[in-house]
Amino acid sequence: MFKFIQQYTEKMVNAEIYPMISLLIFFLFFVVLLVYVRKMDKNKTEILSNIPLEK
């Protein structure tokens, strides 16, 4: 399976850019998520943490 993918990507022009783009998207997603959580209001986190315990 991997050889098939490798052979397919070798025929593509600029195939080495796709892994870098996907890594960048992955990294940016978690950085944005981390910033969002850090800036979240403490009262909101308390409400969200109690959601599983409510009936």
PyMOL commands that set and color helices and strands:
alter all, ss='L'
color gray80, all
select helices_A, chain A and resi 2-11+17-39+42-53
alter helices_A, ss='H'
color red, helices_A
deselect
rebuild
show_as cartoon
